[in-house]
Each structure stands twice: as structure tokens, then as C-alpha cells.
Amino acid sequence: MERMTNQRICVYCGSSSGVRTEYAAAARLLGAEVARRGWELVYGGGNVGLMGVVADAALAAGGHVIGVIPEGLLAREVGHRGLPDLRVVAGMHERKAMMAGLAGAFVALPGGFGTMEELCEVLTWTQLGLLHRPIGLLNTAGFYSPLLAFFDHMTSEGLLRREHRDLLLCHAEPEALLDAVMVAPAPRVEEWG
């Protein structure tokens, strides 16, 4: 039943925890569940916010965690020194490329501009046929509901094809999202215009 060929999941999330305790709780559940399934976690390498929560949960559950952090953010995001594999790169472009290259699937948790940029970049790469990996969105406490409504608006306005909108798997619970990601076929987009 498993279709995800590379057993590494890349998680994009905030370097802060947000105002709702549900965000950290969901990050904790997701990190532990990734480890329980025997997958490796790839993330931005920070020890703060939801980034630190998801990494610590995976480590506590016996998982392998790979952090990728730019030199310039190592001190600012408090690079996670407890990781078995912390890769320090020159800049953001190298960070994103390395994370994408390591991942068999992508999941976004609540976050800010950086999380949005990373999510939209892998969606765009998939839309263009440059990536063929499942992409999931953890809609904890409805955090992403306005974004999903906007994506639907883009579709209804004829600026986003339905097949491209449907590239994004979405669930409110970590386990359900990981189940969907695990069995999702590699996305193949015939047309992107």
C-alpha cells in the first residue's frame, strides 16, 4: 500500500509557536508519528518555535532528523545542536534545494511568510513538472482555511487549474495527513498553463 518511495518527509513550519497551543500539539504529534512510521524528518534545522517542537518530538520517539540551516540563520533560529544530522549551507536557495532533494513528500504546518514561500515553491515546482512528490497541508484549528479559500477563489477565477489546486492534500489531523501523503501517487501534471 505504501507509495512514498523516499521515506523522508520534509516539514515546513514556523520558527515561532503562534498563539494557539493546538499548533505545538499538532507539531508534536506529527513529529512523533513520522518517527513511529520509521520515516526520517527533514526540516529547517532550528531549535525554536514549531520547528523545534516537531524535531524534538521526532527525536524523542527515536526518529532520525535532518536539519538544513543557512549560516546566516544558524544563530538567529538557534540551530538545533541536538540533531544527528545538521547541515549548514550558504544561503536560503541552497537550503530549499537541499531540503527538496532529500524529501519524498512535503508537509506544511502553521507558519509565516517563510512557510508560505516554501509551500508555494514546491507546489509551483510540481505544477511545472519539476517535482513529482506528494504535498500536504496540516490545517490545525483551521489555520489554513483562509488560504484554502483563496486557492479556491484563484480556481474559480480561472487563474489556477483544478488539477493544480488538487495537488495539495489537506487534513486537520497529523495521522490522517500522513496516511494521505503515504498513499498518494506521485503527482503528474500534463499542462500547467
N, C-alpha and C positions, 0 to 999 in steps of 0.2 A: 504494500500500500504506500510506502514512503516513496516520494518522487524527488524530494530535495536531494540533489546529488552531492553537493558540498555541505557537510554537516557543520557549517559555521553560519551563524546568524548575526548580521550587523544591526546594532541598535542605535538609533539616533534619539537623543533626548536632551533635556535642559541641563545646564550647569547650575541651575538653581532648582529648588524643590517645589516652588509655587506655593499658593496659599491653601490648597486643599490637601489634607492628609491622604486622600484617596490616591493622589498621584504617586507618592512614595510607596504606598502599599502595593499598588499595581506594578511598579518597577521592581519591588522586592519579589513579588510573585513571579513575574516574568523571568527575572534572573535565575531564581531557584528552579523554575520549570525548564529553562534552557539547559541547565546543568543536569537535571533529573533525566532528561531525554538523551543525554550523552552528547549534546552538541557543544560546540565552542562558541563563546561570545566574543564578538568584535565590537569595539566601541571607541569613543573619542579619547580615552586614556585619562580622564580627570577623576579626581577623588572628591568632588564636590557635587552638590545637588543630586538630581536624579541619576546623573552619570555614575556618581559614587555609589548610590543605592543599588543600582542594577548590577554593577560589578561586584560589590561586596556580597550581594545575595548569591550570585553565581559561584563565587569563590567559597562561601560558607557551605554551599551544597555540593562542594567537591568538583566544580566545573573548571575548565580551562578558559582563561580570559586573556584576550589580546587587546591591548590598548594602543592607539595610534594618536600621537600628540605632536603638534609643531613645537619647535624650540621656543618660539616667542610666547606660547601659551603654557609652557611647562610650569612656570611659577604662578601665572595668573589663574589657571584652572587647577592648580595644585595637583600636578601629575601624580597618579596613583603609584606609589613606591612598593605596594604590596602585590603587584601583579607578577605572574611568572614570565610575562612577555610584554614589556612596554617598549614600543618602537617610537623613537623620537625622529621626526622628519623635519625638513627645512621649512615648509610652509603649508598653508591650507590646501592648495591644489594637490600637493603630494599626499597629504593626509587623506583627502577624499578618494583619490585614485587608489591608494593602498587599501583603504577600507573596502572599497567596491571590489577590488581584485581578490580580496580574501573571502568575501561573503558568498554564500549560496542563496541567501534571502535577506530581505531588509524589513525592519520594523521600526516605526516611529512612535515614540511615547510623547506625552506632552512636552513642549519646549517652546523656544522663542524663534527669533529670526534664523539662527544657525540651523536649528532643526528643520524649519520650513525650507530653507535653501537646500539642505541635503536631501530631504524627501522629494522636493520638486525636481532636483537634478537627476536622481535615479529614475523618477517617473519619466522625465524627458528622454533620458538615455534609452529607456525601454520603449517609449513611443517611437523613437528613431531607429530601433532595432539594434542598438549598440550593446544592450544588456538583455538577457533572457532569464531573469530570476524573479521570483515572487516578491511582491511588496505589500506590506501590511501596515495598518494604522490602528493603534490601540486607543479607542475613543473612551478613555476613562472619564466618568462623570460627565459625559457629553462635551468634553473639552474640544473635540474636533468637529462637532455638529455644525457650527457656522462655516467652517472650511468646506465640509462636505456639501452643504447647501450652496456654497459659492461654486464648487466644481459642477454641481447640477445646473446652476444658472449658466455657467460657461457652455455646458452641453446644450441647454435649451436655446441659447442664443446663437448656436451654430459655430462656436469658436473652439469646441472640444468635441471630438467624435465620441460616441457612446462606447465604442470598443476601447478607447483610451481611458475614458472615465472608469470603465470597469476593470482596468489594470490594478486598481487599488482595492485590496481586501480590507475589510473593516469589521472589527468586533469590539465590544466593551470589556470582555474578559480575556486575560492573558492566555489561558489554556485554549480557549476557542480560537483565538487568533493564531496561535502556534499550530493548532490542528489544521487550520485552513492553509497556512503557509506550507506546511509539510506536504500536503497532498496536491497543492496547486500545480498544474502543468506549467512548464516554462513558458512565459508569455511570448507569443509570436504575433507581431503586428504586420499586416500586409501593406497598409497605406497609413501614412501619418499626416497627410495634408488636410 
